[in-house]
């Protein structure tokens, strides 16, 4: 037996791998294949690539490509960028030395059939999706982009504003459902710092003075946050994406999720805690009806990568359960599928309607359930960029505050 051990704890930059004129087939099978390193890769029974942090780890791909006649097993750090692509590698946490050792022992004990079943699909994928393929797909994606005309977007939002103005002048009933973070208020790096600003209070004062306008602030925030910031305003408050509601002028919060089972929270909380430990700057927020992993203060690229990985893991784990996973703006949130903003809005419309004009405004995926409502009077407004079902769009919270009456 011969085991290859590669230990790297820093970023490795290699420009030839990103050169569209030079693919992996030329680079690895040529220069690497003829080198002493290429020979070691080709005859090794195990390749251990365990960086603590990494970008796109090319050593792992070089090892895979050189395994033409042999059937080596790849052990790869879960922090390596290649871990997302080399799907048959044995993933380990390099901080856990005991598990790495146990995985190495298990890899050496695999049969030839098991080793071949792991390495062959990975080698085929690396050879197929080389640098030339990456360059072609990147250029194709760029050329297929459609840049919206700012003038047309502006005209559309003024059309919505004029619709609201006509409804107000005719003394028709208007319902406003407004998200908070990223919609009424700019997002802060520290969630606790996102208190209402003077422009937000000016808007709220203006809205409270309008006749026939029913305002609901609907947010993923907790009851305590909404109560502290908006408790003195004559608005309906809906907390935690629709789990709780406080009617205008009331002191008691209604629980709209009384029939929802949250037994899944304990198991999923353990997973979020692991990501909290492995991602410096991140933290877990446990709400009554949901769990949120925040990574706004983490390294931007590392945090985004871990968030995508966490989202995929949670989606796979909860596929057969009534649980919704949201990858929002610097957060990953898990909540009951029955609890969502769209359902909360629909309930208000059924109990308090009819309204001649309904406006829903939000900035991320959790707000899409409002935009998808089948309500003829609905004017849906997306704040910021990204795909959406909303009919209208504004650039940022400042523009929304100007748009509202």
Secondary structure as UniProt FT lines:
FT   STRAND          3..6
FT   HELIX           15..18
FT   TURN            20..21
FT   HELIX           24..26
FT   HELIX           27..32
FT   HELIX           33..34
FT   HELIX           36..43
FT   STRAND          46..49
FT   HELIX           58..66
FT   STRAND          73..77
FT   TURN            78..79
FT   HELIX           81..84
FT   TURN            87..88
FT   STRAND          90..92
FT   TURN            94..95
FT   HELIX           97..109
FT   HELIX           112..128
FT   HELIX           131..144
FT   HELIX           150..169
FT   TURN            170..171
FT   STRAND          174..178
FT   TURN            182..184
FT   HELIX           191..193
FT   HELIX           198..208
FT   TURN            211..212
FT   STRAND          213..218
FT   HELIX           223..230
FT   TURN            231..232
FT   STRAND          236..239
FT   HELIX           240..242
FT   STRAND          244..246
FT   TURN            248..249
FT   STRAND          254..255
FT   TURN            256..259
FT   TURN            263..264
FT   HELIX           265..278
FT   TURN            280..281
FT   STRAND          283..286
FT   STRAND          290..294
FT   TURN            296..297
FT   HELIX           300..317
FT   TURN            318..322
FT   STRAND          323..327
FT   STRAND          331..336
FT   TURN            337..338
FT   HELIX           341..352
FT   STRAND          357..362
FT   HELIX           365..367
FT   HELIX           368..371
FT   TURN            376..377
FT   STRAND          378..383
FT   STRAND          392..394
FT   HELIX           397..403
//
